[in-house]
Amino acid sequence: MTTAEYEGWSNRETWNTELWISNTEPLYKLIMRIMNSSTNDFADNLEAFLWIIWDGFTPDGLSLKPVDWVQIAMAWHEAYPNDP
């Protein structure tokens, strides 16, 4: 089953996850600390980190399985090009 694009993101879960991490200040600050120069490494670290703290689901109950972690990492690198 393929998922449909949602609000410019690859799917609703990716959009929702990015909203949570960018709009929750303590979480945002932590994620800025794990952001690094490689998009793929950042995507992998972000996925592992959020799976641990959220136990596989966003705080509002959406699964992290379909999240496009690379898309989120690319968006963050574009938004914050001079940070770590």
mmCIF file of the N, C-alpha and C atoms, coordinates in Angstrom:
data_MODEL
# 
_entry.id   MODEL 
# 
loop_
_atom_site.group_PDB 
_atom_site.id 
_atom_site.type_symbol 
_atom_site.label_atom_id 
_atom_site.label_alt_id 
_atom_site.label_comp_id 
_atom_site.label_asym_id 
_atom_site.label_entity_id 
_atom_site.label_seq_id 
_atom_site.pdbx_PDB_ins_code 
_atom_site.Cartn_x 
_atom_site.Cartn_y 
_atom_site.Cartn_z 
_atom_site.occupancy 
_atom_site.B_iso_or_equiv 
_atom_site.pdbx_formal_charge 
_atom_site.auth_seq_id 
_atom_site.auth_comp_id 
_atom_site.auth_asym_id 
_atom_site.auth_atom_id 
_atom_site.pdbx_PDB_model_num 
ATOM 1   N N  . MET A 1 1  ? 0.841  -1.176 0.000  1.00 0.00 ? 1  MET A N  1 
ATOM 2   C CA . MET A 1 1  ? 0.000  0.000  0.000  1.00 0.00 ? 1  MET A CA 1 
ATOM 3   C C  . MET A 1 1  ? 0.889  1.243  0.000  1.00 0.00 ? 1  MET A C  1 
ATOM 4   N N  . THR A 1 2  ? 0.650  2.140  -0.891 1.00 0.00 ? 2  THR A N  1 
ATOM 5   C CA . THR A 1 2  ? 1.400  3.384  -0.920 1.00 0.00 ? 2  THR A CA 1 
ATOM 6   C C  . THR A 1 2  ? 0.634  4.453  -0.160 1.00 0.00 ? 2  THR A C  1 
ATOM 7   N N  . THR A 1 3  ? 1.388  5.389  0.399  1.00 0.00 ? 3  THR A N  1 
ATOM 8   C CA . THR A 1 3  ? 0.744  6.460  1.132  1.00 0.00 ? 3  THR A CA 1 
ATOM 9   C C  . THR A 1 3  ? 0.742  7.713  0.271  1.00 0.00 ? 3  THR A C  1 
ATOM 10  N N  . ALA A 1 4  ? -0.246 8.526  0.451  1.00 0.00 ? 4  ALA A N  1 
ATOM 11  C CA . ALA A 1 4  ? -0.400 9.738  -0.353 1.00 0.00 ? 4  ALA A CA 1 
ATOM 12  C C  . ALA A 1 4  ? 0.377  10.890 0.271  1.00 0.00 ? 4  ALA A C  1 
ATOM 13  N N  . GLU A 1 5  ? 0.811  11.806 -0.583 1.00 0.00 ? 5  GLU A N  1 
ATOM 14  C CA . GLU A 1 5  ? 1.486  13.005 -0.104 1.00 0.00 ? 5  GLU A CA 1 
ATOM 15  C C  . GLU A 1 5  ? 0.521  13.786 0.786  1.00 0.00 ? 5  GLU A C  1 
ATOM 16  N N  . TYR A 1 6  ? 1.089  14.454 1.795  1.00 0.00 ? 6  TYR A N  1 
ATOM 17  C CA . TYR A 1 6  ? 0.255  15.192 2.744  1.00 0.00 ? 6  TYR A CA 1 
ATOM 18  C C  . TYR A 1 6  ? 0.939  16.507 3.095  1.00 0.00 ? 6  TYR A C  1 
ATOM 19  N N  . GLU A 1 7  ? 0.280  17.633 2.822  1.00 0.00 ? 7  GLU A N  1 
ATOM 20  C CA . GLU A 1 7  ? 0.788  18.962 3.151  1.00 0.00 ? 7  GLU A CA 1 
ATOM 21  C C  . GLU A 1 7  ? 2.223  19.194 2.651  1.00 0.00 ? 7  GLU A C  1 
ATOM 22  N N  . GLY A 1 8  ? 2.544  18.632 1.496  1.00 0.00 ? 8  GLY A N  1 
ATOM 23  C CA . GLY A 1 8  ? 3.865  18.807 0.920  1.00 0.00 ? 8  GLY A CA 1 
ATOM 24  C C  . GLY A 1 8  ? 4.898  17.806 1.404  1.00 0.00 ? 8  GLY A C  1 
ATOM 25  N N  . TRP A 1 9  ? 4.524  16.928 2.304  1.00 0.00 ? 9  TRP A N  1 
ATOM 26  C CA . TRP A 1 9  ? 5.413  15.885 2.825  1.00 0.00 ? 9  TRP A CA 1 
ATOM 27  C C  . TRP A 1 9  ? 5.027  14.556 2.191  1.00 0.00 ? 9  TRP A C  1 
ATOM 28  N N  . SER A 1 10 ? 5.893  13.574 2.298  1.00 0.00 ? 10 SER A N  1 
ATOM 29  C CA . SER A 1 10 ? 5.645  12.295 1.621  1.00 0.00 ? 10 SER A CA 1 
ATOM 30  C C  . SER A 1 10 ? 4.410  11.567 2.149  1.00 0.00 ? 10 SER A C  1 
ATOM 31  N N  . ASN A 1 11 ? 4.031  11.807 3.409  1.00 0.00 ? 11 ASN A N  1 
ATOM 32  C CA . ASN A 1 11 ? 2.827  11.213 3.978  1.00 0.00 ? 11 ASN A CA 1 
ATOM 33  C C  . ASN A 1 11 ? 2.459  11.951 5.269  1.00 0.00 ? 11 ASN A C  1 
ATOM 34  N N  . ARG A 1 12 ? 1.321  11.629 5.804  1.00 0.00 ? 12 ARG A N  1 
ATOM 35  C CA . ARG A 1 12 ? 0.828  12.305 7.014  1.00 0.00 ? 12 ARG A CA 1 
ATOM 36  C C  . ARG A 1 12 ? 1.747  12.068 8.204  1.00 0.00 ? 12 ARG A C  1 
ATOM 37  N N  . GLU A 1 13 ? 2.279  10.873 8.328  1.00 0.00 ? 13 GLU A N  1 
ATOM 38  C CA . GLU A 1 13 ? 3.149  10.541 9.464  1.00 0.00 ? 13 GLU A CA 1 
ATOM 39  C C  . GLU A 1 13 ? 4.435  11.378 9.457  1.00 0.00 ? 13 GLU A C  1 
ATOM 40  N N  . THR A 1 14 ? 4.991  11.596 8.261  1.00 0.00 ? 14 THR A N  1 
ATOM 41  C CA . THR A 1 14 ? 6.202  12.413 8.144  1.00 0.00 ? 14 THR A CA 1 
ATOM 42  C C  . THR A 1 14 ? 5.884  13.856 8.507  1.00 0.00 ? 14 THR A C  1 
ATOM 43  N N  . TRP A 1 15 ? 4.803  14.387 7.962  1.00 0.00 ? 15 TRP A N  1 
ATOM 44  C CA . TRP A 1 15 ? 4.361  15.745 8.277  1.00 0.00 ? 15 TRP A CA 1 
ATOM 45  C C  . TRP A 1 15 ? 4.142  15.905 9.779  1.00 0.00 ? 15 TRP A C  1 
ATOM 46  N N  . ASN A 1 16 ? 3.432  14.982 10.384 1.00 0.00 ? 16 ASN A N  1 
ATOM 47  C CA . ASN A 1 16 ? 3.101  15.040 11.807 1.00 0.00 ? 16 ASN A CA 1 
ATOM 48  C C  . ASN A 1 16 ? 4.349  14.959 12.677 1.00 0.00 ? 16 ASN A C  1 
ATOM 49  N N  . THR A 1 17 ? 5.262  14.065 12.327 1.00 0.00 ? 17 THR A N  1 
ATOM 50  C CA . THR A 1 17 ? 6.499  13.913 13.090 1.00 0.00 ? 17 THR A CA 1 
ATOM 51  C C  . THR A 1 17 ? 7.316  15.198 13.036 1.00 0.00 ? 17 THR A C  1 
ATOM 52  N N  . GLU A 1 18 ? 7.427  15.784 11.851 1.00 0.00 ? 18 GLU A N  1 
ATOM 53  C CA . GLU A 1 18 ? 8.181  17.031 11.718 1.00 0.00 ? 18 GLU A CA 1 
ATOM 54  C C  . GLU A 1 18 ? 7.529  18.151 12.523 1.00 0.00 ? 18 GLU A C  1 
ATOM 55  N N  . LEU A 1 19 ? 6.203  18.196 12.559 1.00 0.00 ? 19 LEU A N  1 
ATOM 56  C CA . LEU A 1 19 ? 5.519  19.202 13.376 1.00 0.00 ? 19 LEU A CA 1 
ATOM 57  C C  . LEU A 1 19 ? 5.854  19.038 14.848 1.00 0.00 ? 19 LEU A C  1 
ATOM 58  N N  . TRP A 1 20 ? 5.826  17.810 15.335 1.00 0.00 ? 20 TRP A N  1 
ATOM 59  C CA . TRP A 1 20 ? 6.142  17.560 16.735 1.00 0.00 ? 20 TRP A CA 1 
ATOM 60  C C  . TRP A 1 20 ? 7.558  18.004 17.073 1.00 0.00 ? 20 TRP A C  1 
ATOM 61  N N  . ILE A 1 21 ? 8.525  17.657 16.223 1.00 0.00 ? 21 ILE A N  1 
ATOM 62  C CA . ILE A 1 21 ? 9.908  17.984 16.578 1.00 0.00 ? 21 ILE A CA 1 
ATOM 63  C C  . ILE A 1 21 ? 10.230 19.461 16.388 1.00 0.00 ? 21 ILE A C  1 
ATOM 64  N N  . SER A 1 22 ? 9.564  20.125 15.493 1.00 0.00 ? 22 SER A N  1 
ATOM 65  C CA . SER A 1 22 ? 9.871  21.537 15.282 1.00 0.00 ? 22 SER A CA 1 
ATOM 66  C C  . SER A 1 22 ? 9.059  22.463 16.189 1.00 0.00 ? 22 SER A C  1 
ATOM 67  N N  . ASN A 1 23 ? 7.977  21.969 16.778 1.00 0.00 ? 23 ASN A N  1 
ATOM 68  C CA . ASN A 1 23 ? 7.115  22.804 17.613 1.00 0.00 ? 23 ASN A CA 1 
ATOM 69  C C  . ASN A 1 23 ? 7.146  22.464 19.097 1.00 0.00 ? 23 ASN A C  1 
ATOM 70  N N  . THR A 1 24 ? 8.044  21.573 19.490 1.00 0.00 ? 24 THR A N  1 
ATOM 71  C CA . THR A 1 24 ? 8.212  21.225 20.892 1.00 0.00 ? 24 THR A CA 1 
ATOM 72  C C  . THR A 1 24 ? 9.615  21.679 21.279 1.00 0.00 ? 24 THR A C  1 
ATOM 73  N N  . GLU A 1 25 ? 9.712  22.838 21.932 1.00 0.00 ? 25 GLU A N  1 
ATOM 74  C CA . GLU A 1 25 ? 11.013 23.488 22.122 1.00 0.00 ? 25 GLU A CA 1 
ATOM 75  C C  . GLU A 1 25 ? 12.095 22.604 22.737 1.00 0.00 ? 25 GLU A C  1 
ATOM 76  N N  . PRO A 1 26 ? 11.848 21.894 23.837 1.00 0.00 ? 26 PRO A N  1 
ATOM 77  C CA . PRO A 1 26 ? 12.928 21.060 24.382 1.00 0.00 ? 26 PRO A CA 1 
ATOM 78  C C  . PRO A 1 26 ? 13.381 19.969 23.391 1.00 0.00 ? 26 PRO A C  1 
ATOM 79  N N  . LEU A 1 27 ? 12.429 19.394 22.689 1.00 0.00 ? 27 LEU A N  1 
ATOM 80  C CA . LEU A 1 27 ? 12.754 18.368 21.697 1.00 0.00 ? 27 LEU A CA 1 
ATOM 81  C C  . LEU A 1 27 ? 13.516 18.979 20.524 1.00 0.00 ? 27 LEU A C  1 
ATOM 82  N N  . TYR A 1 28 ? 13.072 20.133 20.073 1.00 0.00 ? 28 TYR A N  1 
ATOM 83  C CA . TYR A 1 28 ? 13.743 20.859 18.997 1.00 0.00 ? 28 TYR A CA 1 
ATOM 84  C C  . TYR A 1 28 ? 15.215 21.106 19.360 1.00 0.00 ? 28 TYR A C  1 
ATOM 85  N N  . LYS A 1 29 ? 15.460 21.565 20.573 1.00 0.00 ? 29 LYS A N  1 
ATOM 86  C CA . LYS A 1 29 ? 16.836 21.846 21.013 1.00 0.00 ? 29 LYS A CA 1 
ATOM 87  C C  . LYS A 1 29 ? 17.681 20.571 21.038 1.00 0.00 ? 29 LYS A C  1 
ATOM 88  N N  . LEU A 1 30 ? 17.115 19.482 21.484 1.00 0.00 ? 30 LEU A N  1 
ATOM 89  C CA . LEU A 1 30 ? 17.848 18.209 21.488 1.00 0.00 ? 30 LEU A CA 1 
ATOM 90  C C  . LEU A 1 30 ? 18.173 17.756 20.070 1.00 0.00 ? 30 LEU A C  1 
ATOM 91  N N  . ILE A 1 31 ? 17.223 17.877 19.181 1.00 0.00 ? 31 ILE A N  1 
ATOM 92  C CA . ILE A 1 31 ? 17.435 17.434 17.805 1.00 0.00 ? 31 ILE A CA 1 
ATOM 93  C C  . ILE A 1 31 ? 18.461 18.308 17.099 1.00 0.00 ? 31 ILE A C  1 
ATOM 94  N N  . MET A 1 32 ? 18.487 19.588 17.410 1.00 0.00 ? 32 MET A N  1 
ATOM 95  C CA . MET A 1 32 ? 19.517 20.460 16.838 1.00 0.00 ? 32 MET A CA 1 
ATOM 96  C C  . MET A 1 32 ? 20.908 19.974 17.255 1.00 0.00 ? 32 MET A C  1 
ATOM 97  N N  . ARG A 1 33 ? 21.008 19.364 18.420 1.00 0.00 ? 33 ARG A N  1 
ATOM 98  C CA . ARG A 1 33 ? 22.297 18.863 18.900 1.00 0.00 ? 33 ARG A CA 1 
ATOM 99  C C  . ARG A 1 33 ? 22.729 17.590 18.191 1.00 0.00 ? 33 ARG A C  1 
ATOM 100 N N  . ILE A 1 34 ? 21.786 16.795 17.677 1.00 0.00 ? 34 ILE A N  1 
ATOM 101 C CA . ILE A 1 34 ? 22.183 15.566 16.982 1.00 0.00 ? 34 ILE A CA 1 
ATOM 102 C C  . ILE A 1 34 ? 22.298 15.760 15.475 1.00 0.00 ? 34 ILE A C  1 
ATOM 103 N N  . MET A 1 35 ? 21.891 16.951 15.001 1.00 0.00 ? 35 MET A N  1 
ATOM 104 C CA . MET A 1 35 ? 22.000 17.215 13.575 1.00 0.00 ? 35 MET A CA 1 
ATOM 105 C C  . MET A 1 35 ? 23.481 17.297 13.212 1.00 0.00 ? 35 MET A C  1 
ATOM 106 N N  . ASN A 1 36 ? 23.866 16.621 12.140 1.00 0.00 ? 36 ASN A N  1 
ATOM 107 C CA . ASN A 1 36 ? 25.262 16.657 11.710 1.00 0.00 ? 36 ASN A CA 1 
ATOM 108 C C  . ASN A 1 36 ? 25.349 16.890 10.214 1.00 0.00 ? 36 ASN A C  1 
ATOM 109 N N  . SER A 1 37 ? 26.534 16.850 9.668  1.00 0.00 ? 37 SER A N  1 
ATOM 110 C CA . SER A 1 37 ? 26.731 17.239 8.268  1.00 0.00 ? 37 SER A CA 1 
ATOM 111 C C  . SER A 1 37 ? 26.157 16.265 7.246  1.00 0.00 ? 37 SER A C  1 
ATOM 112 N N  . SER A 1 38 ? 26.011 15.011 7.592  1.00 0.00 ? 38 SER A N  1 
ATOM 113 C CA . SER A 1 38 ? 25.492 14.022 6.651  1.00 0.00 ? 38 SER A CA 1 
ATOM 114 C C  . SER A 1 38 ? 23.979 13.866 6.809  1.00 0.00 ? 38 SER A C  1 
ATOM 115 N N  . THR A 1 39 ? 23.256 14.085 5.742  1.00 0.00 ? 39 THR A N  1 
ATOM 116 C CA . THR A 1 39 ? 21.798 13.944 5.795  1.00 0.00 ? 39 THR A CA 1 
ATOM 117 C C  . THR A 1 39 ? 21.396 12.532 6.193  1.00 0.00 ? 39 THR A C  1 
ATOM 118 N N  . ASN A 1 40 ? 22.029 11.521 5.618  1.00 0.00 ? 40 ASN A N  1 
ATOM 119 C CA . ASN A 1 40 ? 21.664 10.138 5.934  1.00 0.00 ? 40 ASN A CA 1 
ATOM 120 C C  . ASN A 1 40 ? 21.988 9.785  7.380  1.00 0.00 ? 40 ASN A C  1 
ATOM 121 N N  . ASP A 1 41 ? 23.136 10.238 7.885  1.00 0.00 ? 41 ASP A N  1 
ATOM 122 C CA . ASP A 1 41 ? 23.470 9.979  9.286  1.00 0.00 ? 41 ASP A CA 1 
ATOM 123 C C  . ASP A 1 41 ? 22.486 10.677 10.222 1.00 0.00 ? 41 ASP A C  1 
ATOM 124 N N  . PHE A 1 42 ? 22.153 11.927 9.885  1.00 0.00 ? 42 PHE A N  1 
ATOM 125 C CA . PHE A 1 42 ? 21.183 12.658 10.699 1.00 0.00 ? 42 PHE A CA 1 
ATOM 126 C C  . PHE A 1 42 ? 19.830 11.944 10.680 1.00 0.00 ? 42 PHE A C  1 
ATOM 127 N N  . ALA A 1 43 ? 19.398 11.496 9.514  1.00 0.00 ? 43 ALA A N  1 
ATOM 128 C CA . ALA A 1 43 ? 18.127 10.772 9.396  1.00 0.00 ? 43 ALA A CA 1 
ATOM 129 C C  . ALA A 1 43 ? 18.144 9.513  10.256 1.00 0.00 ? 43 ALA A C  1 
ATOM 130 N N  . ASP A 1 44 ? 19.237 8.757  10.197 1.00 0.00 ? 44 ASP A N  1 
ATOM 131 C CA . ASP A 1 44 ? 19.354 7.535  11.005 1.00 0.00 ? 44 ASP A CA 1 
ATOM 132 C C  . ASP A 1 44 ? 19.333 7.843  12.497 1.00 0.00 ? 44 ASP A C  1 
ATOM 133 N N  . ASN A 1 45 ? 20.087 8.878  12.906 1.00 0.00 ? 45 ASN A N  1 
ATOM 134 C CA . ASN A 1 45 ? 20.138 9.247  14.327 1.00 0.00 ? 45 ASN A CA 1 
ATOM 135 C C  . ASN A 1 45 ? 18.789 9.768  14.817 1.00 0.00 ? 45 ASN A C  1 
ATOM 136 N N  . LEU A 1 46 ? 18.129 10.547 13.990 1.00 0.00 ? 46 LEU A N  1 
ATOM 137 C CA . LEU A 1 46 ? 16.812 11.079 14.342 1.00 0.00 ? 46 LEU A CA 1 
ATOM 138 C C  . LEU A 1 46 ? 15.804 9.947  14.518 1.00 0.00 ? 46 LEU A C  1 
ATOM 139 N N  . GLU A 1 47 ? 15.809 9.024  13.586 1.00 0.00 ? 47 GLU A N  1 
ATOM 140 C CA . GLU A 1 47 ? 14.889 7.879  13.676 1.00 0.00 ? 47 GLU A CA 1 
ATOM 141 C C  . GLU A 1 47 ? 15.140 7.080  14.953 1.00 0.00 ? 47 GLU A C  1 
ATOM 142 N N  . ALA A 1 48 ? 16.385 6.744  15.222 1.00 0.00 ? 48 ALA A N  1 
ATOM 143 C CA . ALA A 1 48 ? 16.708 5.951  16.414 1.00 0.00 ? 48 ALA A CA 1 
ATOM 144 C C  . ALA A 1 48 ? 16.310 6.696  17.686 1.00 0.00 ? 48 ALA A C  1 
ATOM 145 N N  . PHE A 1 49 ? 16.619 7.966  17.746 1.00 0.00 ? 49 PHE A N  1 
ATOM 146 C CA . PHE A 1 49 ? 16.308 8.782  18.919 1.00 0.00 ? 49 PHE A CA 1 
ATOM 147 C C  . PHE A 1 49 ? 14.807 8.837  19.181 1.00 0.00 ? 49 PHE A C  1 
ATOM 148 N N  . LEU A 1 50 ? 14.025 9.147  18.141 1.00 0.00 ? 50 LEU A N  1 
ATOM 149 C CA . LEU A 1 50 ? 12.588 9.271  18.343 1.00 0.00 ? 50 LEU A CA 1 
ATOM 150 C C  . LEU A 1 50 ? 11.906 7.937  18.604 1.00 0.00 ? 50 LEU A C  1 
ATOM 151 N N  . TRP A 1 51 ? 12.423 6.862  18.018 1.00 0.00 ? 51 TRP A N  1 
ATOM 152 C CA . TRP A 1 51 ? 11.851 5.548  18.328 1.00 0.00 ? 51 TRP A CA 1 
ATOM 153 C C  . TRP A 1 51 ? 12.053 5.225  19.801 1.00 0.00 ? 51 TRP A C  1 
ATOM 154 N N  . ILE A 1 52 ? 13.193 5.619  20.346 1.00 0.00 ? 52 ILE A N  1 
ATOM 155 C CA . ILE A 1 52 ? 13.466 5.347  21.761 1.00 0.00 ? 52 ILE A CA 1 
ATOM 156 C C  . ILE A 1 52 ? 12.563 6.188  22.658 1.00 0.00 ? 52 ILE A C  1 
ATOM 157 N N  . ILE A 1 53 ? 12.510 7.496  22.402 1.00 0.00 ? 53 ILE A N  1 
ATOM 158 C CA . ILE A 1 53 ? 11.742 8.330  23.339 1.00 0.00 ? 53 ILE A CA 1 
ATOM 159 C C  . ILE A 1 53 ? 10.232 8.232  23.140 1.00 0.00 ? 53 ILE A C  1 
ATOM 160 N N  . TRP A 1 54 ? 9.790  7.902  21.929 1.00 0.00 ? 54 TRP A N  1 
ATOM 161 C CA . TRP A 1 54 ? 8.352  7.820  21.670 1.00 0.00 ? 54 TRP A CA 1 
ATOM 162 C C  . TRP A 1 54 ? 7.841  6.386  21.567 1.00 0.00 ? 54 TRP A C  1 
ATOM 163 N N  . ASP A 1 55 ? 8.709  5.412  21.644 1.00 0.00 ? 55 ASP A N  1 
ATOM 164 C CA . ASP A 1 55 ? 8.313  3.996  21.593 1.00 0.00 ? 55 ASP A CA 1 
ATOM 165 C C  . ASP A 1 55 ? 7.492  3.653  20.343 1.00 0.00 ? 55 ASP A C  1 
ATOM 166 N N  . GLY A 1 56 ? 7.915  4.231  19.200 1.00 0.00 ? 56 GLY A N  1 
ATOM 167 C CA . GLY A 1 56 ? 7.308  3.856  17.930 1.00 0.00 ? 56 GLY A CA 1 
ATOM 168 C C  . GLY A 1 56 ? 6.103  4.661  17.480 1.00 0.00 ? 56 GLY A C  1 
ATOM 169 N N  . PHE A 1 57 ? 5.662  5.619  18.305 1.00 0.00 ? 57 PHE A N  1 
ATOM 170 C CA . PHE A 1 57 ? 4.477  6.408  17.967 1.00 0.00 ? 57 PHE A CA 1 
ATOM 171 C C  . PHE A 1 57 ? 4.671  7.864  18.381 1.00 0.00 ? 57 PHE A C  1 
ATOM 172 N N  . THR A 1 58 ? 4.163  8.787  17.570 1.00 0.00 ? 58 THR A N  1 
ATOM 173 C CA . THR A 1 58 ? 4.196  10.198 17.953 1.00 0.00 ? 58 THR A CA 1 
ATOM 174 C C  . THR A 1 58 ? 3.328  10.379 19.195 1.00 0.00 ? 58 THR A C  1 
ATOM 175 N N  . PRO A 1 59 ? 3.501  11.487 19.906 1.00 0.00 ? 59 PRO A N  1 
ATOM 176 C CA . PRO A 1 59 ? 2.672  11.700 21.098 1.00 0.00 ? 59 PRO A CA 1 
ATOM 177 C C  . PRO A 1 59 ? 1.165  11.657 20.843 1.00 0.00 ? 59 PRO A C  1 
ATOM 178 N N  . ASP A 1 60 ? 0.748  11.919 19.607 1.00 0.00 ? 60 ASP A N  1 
ATOM 179 C CA . ASP A 1 60 ? -0.688 11.827 19.308 1.00 0.00 ? 60 ASP A CA 1 
ATOM 180 C C  . ASP A 1 60 ? -1.079 10.497 18.673 1.00 0.00 ? 60 ASP A C  1 
ATOM 181 N N  . GLY A 1 61 ? -0.173 9.513  18.695 1.00 0.00 ? 61 GLY A N  1 
ATOM 182 C CA . GLY A 1 61 ? -0.525 8.154  18.331 1.00 0.00 ? 61 GLY A CA 1 
ATOM 183 C C  . GLY A 1 61 ? -0.261 7.676  16.922 1.00 0.00 ? 61 GLY A C  1 
ATOM 184 N N  . LEU A 1 62 ? 0.388  8.477  16.071 1.00 0.00 ? 62 LEU A N  1 
ATOM 185 C CA . LEU A 1 62 ? 0.688  8.013  14.719 1.00 0.00 ? 62 LEU A CA 1 
ATOM 186 C C  . LEU A 1 62 ? 1.967  7.171  14.721 1.00 0.00 ? 62 LEU A C  1 
ATOM 187 N N  . SER A 1 63 ? 1.962  6.123  13.939 1.00 0.00 ? 63 SER A N  1 
ATOM 188 C CA . SER A 1 63 ? 3.116  5.234  13.848 1.00 0.00 ? 63 SER A CA 1 
ATOM 189 C C  . SER A 1 63 ? 4.307  5.921  13.205 1.00 0.00 ? 63 SER A C  1 
ATOM 190 N N  . LEU A 1 64 ? 5.500  5.588  13.686 1.00 0.00 ? 64 LEU A N  1 
ATOM 191 C CA . LEU A 1 64 ? 6.730  6.110  13.088 1.00 0.00 ? 64 LEU A CA 1 
ATOM 192 C C  . LEU A 1 64 ? 7.203  5.250  11.913 1.00 0.00 ? 64 LEU A C  1 
ATOM 193 N N  . LYS A 1 65 ? 6.591  4.100  11.696 1.00 0.00 ? 65 LYS A N  1 
ATOM 194 C CA . LYS A 1 65 ? 7.037  3.197  10.627 1.00 0.00 ? 65 LYS A CA 1 
ATOM 195 C C  . LYS A 1 65 ? 7.059  3.842  9.247  1.00 0.00 ? 65 LYS A C  1 
ATOM 196 N N  . PRO A 1 66 ? 6.017  4.593  8.833  1.00 0.00 ? 66 PRO A N  1 
ATOM 197 C CA . PRO A 1 66 ? 6.036  5.144  7.474  1.00 0.00 ? 66 PRO A CA 1 
ATOM 198 C C  . PRO A 1 66 ? 6.775  6.479  7.333  1.00 0.00 ? 66 PRO A C  1 
ATOM 199 N N  . VAL A 1 67 ? 7.369  6.989  8.408  1.00 0.00 ? 67 VAL A N  1 
ATOM 200 C CA . VAL A 1 67 ? 8.020  8.301  8.353  1.00 0.00 ? 67 VAL A CA 1 
ATOM 201 C C  . VAL A 1 67 ? 9.198  8.285  7.386  1.00 0.00 ? 67 VAL A C  1 
ATOM 202 N N  . ASP A 1 68 ? 9.285  9.311  6.568  1.00 0.00 ? 68 ASP A N  1 
ATOM 203 C CA . ASP A 1 68 ? 10.413 9.490  5.652  1.00 0.00 ? 68 ASP A CA 1 
ATOM 204 C C  . ASP A 1 68 ? 11.463 10.332 6.378  1.00 0.00 ? 68 ASP A C  1 
ATOM 205 N N  . TRP A 1 69 ? 12.379 9.649  7.056  1.00 0.00 ? 69 TRP A N  1 
ATOM 206 C CA . TRP A 1 69 ? 13.380 10.310 7.894  1.00 0.00 ? 69 TRP A CA 1 
ATOM 207 C C  . TRP A 1 69 ? 14.343 11.159 7.063  1.00 0.00 ? 69 TRP A C  1 
ATOM 208 N N  . VAL A 1 70 ? 14.665 10.700 5.872  1.00 0.00 ? 70 VAL A N  1 
ATOM 209 C CA . VAL A 1 70 ? 15.569 11.462 5.001  1.00 0.00 ? 70 VAL A CA 1 
ATOM 210 C C  . VAL A 1 70 ? 14.911 12.777 4.588  1.00 0.00 ? 70 VAL A C  1 
ATOM 211 N N  . GLN A 1 71 ? 13.621 12.754 4.308  1.00 0.00 ? 71 GLN A N  1 
ATOM 212 C CA . GLN A 1 71 ? 12.928 13.983 3.939  1.00 0.00 ? 71 GLN A CA 1 
ATOM 213 C C  . GLN A 1 71 ? 12.979 14.994 5.087  1.00 0.00 ? 71 GLN A C  1 
ATOM 214 N N  . ILE A 1 72 ? 12.769 14.539 6.304  1.00 0.00 ? 72 ILE A N  1 
ATOM 215 C CA . ILE A 1 72 ? 12.851 15.439 7.457  1.00 0.00 ? 72 ILE A CA 1 
ATOM 216 C C  . ILE A 1 72 ? 14.277 15.964 7.608  1.00 0.00 ? 72 ILE A C  1 
ATOM 217 N N  . ALA A 1 73 ? 15.267 15.094 7.510  1.00 0.00 ? 73 ALA A N  1 
ATOM 218 C CA . ALA A 1 73 ? 16.669 15.514 7.639  1.00 0.00 ? 73 ALA A CA 1 
ATOM 219 C C  . ALA A 1 73 ? 17.035 16.535 6.566  1.00 0.00 ? 73 ALA A C  1 
ATOM 220 N N  . MET A 1 74 ? 16.599 16.304 5.350  1.00 0.00 ? 74 MET A N  1 
ATOM 221 C CA . MET A 1 74 ? 16.880 17.250 4.266  1.00 0.00 ? 74 MET A CA 1 
ATOM 222 C C  . MET A 1 74 ? 16.232 18.607 4.548  1.00 0.00 ? 74 MET A C  1 
ATOM 223 N N  . ALA A 1 75 ? 15.005 18.591 5.047  1.00 0.00 ? 75 ALA A N  1 
ATOM 224 C CA . ALA A 1 75 ? 14.301 19.839 5.358  1.00 0.00 ? 75 ALA A CA 1 
ATOM 225 C C  . ALA A 1 75 ? 15.023 20.605 6.463  1.00 0.00 ? 75 ALA A C  1 
ATOM 226 N N  . TRP A 1 76 ? 15.506 19.889 7.461  1.00 0.00 ? 76 TRP A N  1 
ATOM 227 C CA . TRP A 1 76 ? 16.222 20.553 8.555  1.00 0.00 ? 76 TRP A CA 1 
ATOM 228 C C  . TRP A 1 76 ? 17.560 21.104 8.067  1.00 0.00 ? 76 TRP A C  1 
ATOM 229 N N  . HIS A 1 77 ? 18.264 20.358 7.250  1.00 0.00 ? 77 HIS A N  1 
ATOM 230 C CA . HIS A 1 77 ? 19.529 20.863 6.720  1.00 0.00 ? 77 HIS A CA 1 
ATOM 231 C C  . HIS A 1 77 ? 19.304 22.093 5.836  1.00 0.00 ? 77 HIS A C  1 
ATOM 232 N N  . GLU A 1 78 ? 18.204 22.126 5.142  1.00 0.00 ? 78 GLU A N  1 
ATOM 233 C CA . GLU A 1 78 ? 17.886 23.297 4.310  1.00 0.00 ? 78 GLU A CA 1 
ATOM 234 C C  . GLU A 1 78 ? 17.501 24.489 5.192  1.00 0.00 ? 78 GLU A C  1 
ATOM 235 N N  . ALA A 1 79 ? 16.737 24.232 6.233  1.00 0.00 ? 79 ALA A N  1 
ATOM 236 C CA . ALA A 1 79 ? 16.278 25.304 7.122  1.00 0.00 ? 79 ALA A CA 1 
ATOM 237 C C  . ALA A 1 79 ? 17.397 25.847 8.012  1.00 0.00 ? 79 ALA A C  1 
ATOM 238 N N  . TYR A 1 80 ? 18.343 24.991 8.370  1.00 0.00 ? 80 TYR A N  1 
ATOM 239 C CA . TYR A 1 80 ? 19.418 25.381 9.302  1.00 0.00 ? 80 TYR A CA 1 
ATOM 240 C C  . TYR A 1 80 ? 20.777 25.025 8.707  1.00 0.00 ? 80 TYR A C  1 
ATOM 241 N N  . PRO A 1 81 ? 21.160 25.636 7.587  1.00 0.00 ? 81 PRO A N  1 
ATOM 242 C CA . PRO A 1 81 ? 22.386 25.238 6.877  1.00 0.00 ? 81 PRO A CA 1 
ATOM 243 C C  . PRO A 1 81 ? 23.686 25.515 7.615  1.00 0.00 ? 81 PRO A C  1 
ATOM 244 N N  . ASN A 1 82 ? 23.694 26.422 8.555  1.00 0.00 ? 82 ASN A N  1 
ATOM 245 C CA . ASN A 1 82 ? 24.928 26.768 9.258  1.00 0.00 ? 82 ASN A CA 1 
ATOM 246 C C  . ASN A 1 82 ? 25.049 26.124 10.623 1.00 0.00 ? 82 ASN A C  1 
ATOM 247 N N  . ASP A 1 83 ? 24.076 25.326 11.008 1.00 0.00 ? 83 ASP A N  1 
ATOM 248 C CA . ASP A 1 83 ? 24.137 24.643 12.291 1.00 0.00 ? 83 ASP A CA 1 
ATOM 249 C C  . ASP A 1 83 ? 24.840 23.314 12.096 1.00 0.00 ? 83 ASP A C  1 
ATOM 250 N N  . PRO A 1 84 ? 25.221 22.678 13.211 1.00 0.00 ? 84 PRO A N  1 
ATOM 251 C CA . PRO A 1 84 ? 26.056 21.470 13.178 1.00 0.00 ? 84 PRO A CA 1 
ATOM 252 C C  . PRO A 1 84 ? 25.974 20.740 11.932 1.00 0.00 ? 84 PRO A C  1 
# 
